[in-house]
Amino acid sequence: MGPDRRSARIRLLVAEQAVRRGARVGVVDVCTAAVAALPVGGAGLSAMSRTAASHPLCSTDDISEQLEELQLTLGEGPCVDAFVRGSAVLTPDLLTAALQDHWTAFADSALEAGARAMFSLPLHKGTISPGVLDLYVGIPTVLTTEELADALAFADLATLLLLDTRIDETGAPTDGSMPERGFEDLGAYRAEIDQASGMLTVQLGVGIEEAFVRLRAYAYTRGRRLADVAADVVARRLRFSPDTEPEQSDEEI
């Protein structure tokens, strides 16, 4: 199956979950749709950063919730490795000596929680890596090539949603002020977010990851969409400074 057809099919599956939930499409719908479409028992997604505290965003069941909390608390596991490496970590069976040695604390805790296999897929757009999508299974499992391609497509869509919604949104909007948006608009501001992050690296003298964290933090504290804040930065209506609060202007400068 071609990437465009696969992407369209995954978008439809996620949209159907949002319709059932009666809310705007969110990353929680990606997790729910992935569980329905793939041979996995549950899914979880965590926001992660090299410069700020990571935190779980959503999970489909108690086990996936425990797995997200365990990895972020212990600082080890496939989710952590996937984020650091920037590539998928596929674990068909946690009950192996090598993994027991590699994840000395997490492997036993994950098995006790009810997971036997895990698949961790990093979210990334360019140099920005906002988190990781985790899938778990209660029995030893190997994903086929097609199943893995679908899982990666779910991760790609989660990335778009995470970059294009309120930072504190895990599903439904936090209030009724957000306009409904179609899937055709999901990626409309991705380039602008990248551009804004690049501009902040110059304004703040920091790396791209830290610049993106600062952009997200500003959006979060003011209850604004990340895409709208990025647009202000690119249009030079908003400028960041290392020593002072960001300055907002009503006109382009």
Buried (B, 14 or more C-beta within 10 A) or exposed (E): EEEEEBBEBBBEBBBBBBEEBEBBBBBBBBBBBBBBBBBBBBBBBBBBBEEBEBEBBBBBBEBBBBBBBBBBEBEBBBBBBBBEEEEBBBBBBBEEEEBBEBBEBBBEBBBEBBBBBBBBBBBBBEBBBBBBBBBBBBEEBEBEEEBBBBBBBBBBBBBBBBBBBBBEBBBBBEEEEBEEBEBEEBBEBBEBBBBBBBBBBEBBEBBBBBBBBBBBEBBBEEEBBBBEBBBBBBBEBBBBEEEEEBEEEEEEE
